[in-house]
Amino acid sequence: MSTEEPRREKQDRPLGELRPDDRGHDEVREALEEGISLGEARPLTREEREAAAHDKGISEPVYAPASERVPKPPAPGDEKFVQRKDD
């Protein structure tokens, strides 16, 4: 037992106070930080879960009929980028 430290008697500590050798070791925080570093997704909040449950997903694109498609004039300032050919 000469190489081992003698065991200290259990001291009465206030509720929530850690032993000096346990300070700085937070298993929950370490797991969270490790998950972030590995790129794992965080758990969704209640609001996010509710929104995901009501999400309808990506809707199908709707195109105008060919007879309704007309070219739009360029936005102000785009004239210098767009060169129209006058026929």
Sequence and secondary structure as in RCSB ss.txt:
>XXXX:A:sequence
MSTEEPRREKQDRPLGELRPDDRGHDEVREALEEGISLGEARPLTREEREAAAHDKGISEPVYAPASERVPKPPA
PGDEKFVQRKDD
>XXXX:A:secstr
  SS          TT   TTTTT  HHHHHHHHHHHHT      HHHHHHHHH           GGG       
TT TTT      
